[in-house]
C-alpha cells in the first residue's frame, strides 16, 4: 500500500500536467521599417507551450541602403501575450546571429520590443509592435506590422 499510493498520486499529477501542457504550433510573419534606414521582414515558427508563452526560432533579412548590405540572421524567440482576449499586449525577445554586415563577417543580433495583438479568428490575427534591435554595433528602432497564424 505504501508503494501504490505514491504511484497513484504521480499518475494523477502526470495526467493533470499533460492536460495543462498541450503545446500548439504558432507562426509569425512581419515587415518593418525604422529610423536608421533599416527595413526588412522576418518570420518565426514555434510552439505556444503555456497560455500566452511562445518559444520558437526564425529568420530575419534587413535591407540597409545606408550600409550597402543585407544582414541575414537566425534567432531564437520568446514571446509572451499577457491576456487571452481579442486585443492583447505582448512582449518579445529575440537573440541570434548571422551574416551580412560590412565584410560579410558574422554578426550578433538582439531584439526586444512590445506591441499589441489583434485576433481576427481563433487562429489568425494581426500584430503591431515597436522594437529595438542591435546588429553588432548598429542600433535600429523599428515599427513592425505582421500576422500570426
GIFEN-V732566 format. One record per pair of residues at least 4 apart in sequence whose C-alpha atoms are under 6 Angstrom apart, sorted by the first residue. I is the first residue (numbers start at 0). J is the second residue. D is the distance in whole Angstrom. If there is no record, write none. Layout:
BEGIN
[[I:J:D] [I:J:D]]
END
This chain:
BEGIN
[[9:13:6] [16:20:6] [22:46:6] [22:47:5] [22:48:4] [23:46:5] [23:47:5] [24:45:6] [24:46:5] [25:44:6] [25:45:6] [25:46:6] [25:148:6] [26:43:6] [26:44:4] [26:147:6] [26:148:5] [27:42:5] [27:43:5] [27:146:6] [27:147:4] [28:41:6] [28:42:4] [28:145:5] [28:146:6] [29:40:6] [29:41:6] [29:144:5] [29:145:4] [30:39:6] [30:40:4] [30:143:6] [30:144:6] [31:38:5] [31:39:5] [31:142:5] [31:143:4] [32:37:6] [32:38:4] [32:141:5] [32:142:6] [33:37:5] [33:140:5] [33:141:4] [33:142:6] [34:140:6] [35:139:6] [37:62:6] [37:63:5] [38:61:6] [38:62:5] [39:60:6] [39:61:4] [39:62:5] [40:59:6] [40:60:6] [41:58:6] [41:59:4] [42:57:5] [42:58:6] [43:56:5] [43:57:4] [44:55:5] [44:56:6] [45:54:6] [45:55:4] [46:53:6] [46:54:6] [47:52:6] [47:53:4] [48:52:6] [51:79:5] [51:80:5] [52:78:6] [52:79:5] [53:77:6] [53:78:5] [54:76:6] [54:77:5] [55:75:6] [55:76:5] [56:74:6] [56:75:4] [56:76:6] [57:73:6] [57:74:5] [58:72:6] [58:73:4] [59:71:6] [59:72:5] [60:70:6] [60:71:4] [61:69:5] [61:70:5] [62:69:5] [63:68:6] [63:69:6] [69:99:6] [70:98:6] [70:99:4] [70:100:6] [71:97:6] [71:98:6] [71:99:6] [72:96:5] [72:97:4] [73:95:6] [73:96:6] [74:94:5] [74:95:4] [75:93:6] [75:94:6] [76:92:6] [76:93:4] [77:91:6] [77:92:5] [78:90:6] [78:91:4] [79:89:5] [79:90:5] [80:89:4] [81:88:6] [81:89:6] [82:87:6] [85:117:6] [85:118:5] [86:116:6] [86:117:5] [87:115:6] [87:116:5] [88:114:6] [88:115:4] [89:113:6] [89:114:5] [89:115:6] [90:112:6] [90:113:4] [91:111:5] [91:112:5] [92:110:6] [92:111:4] [93:109:6] [93:110:5] [94:108:6] [94:109:5] [95:107:6] [95:108:5] [96:106:5] [96:107:4] [96:108:5] [97:105:5] [97:106:5] [98:103:6] [98:104:6] [98:105:5] [98:106:6] [99:103:5] [106:135:5] [107:134:6] [107:135:5] [108:133:6] [108:134:5] [109:132:6] [109:133:5] [110:131:6] [110:132:4] [111:130:6] [111:131:6] [112:129:6] [112:130:4] [113:128:6] [113:129:6] [114:127:6] [114:128:4] [115:126:6] [115:127:6] [116:125:6] [116:126:5] [117:124:5] [117:125:5] [118:124:4] [119:123:6] [119:124:5] [122:148:5] [123:147:6] [123:148:5] [124:146:6] [124:147:5] [125:145:6] [125:146:4] [126:144:6] [126:145:5] [126:146:6] [127:143:6] [127:144:5] [128:142:6] [128:143:5] [129:141:6] [129:142:5] [130:140:6] [130:141:5] [131:139:6] [131:140:5] [132:138:6] [132:139:5] [133:137:6] [133:138:5]]
END
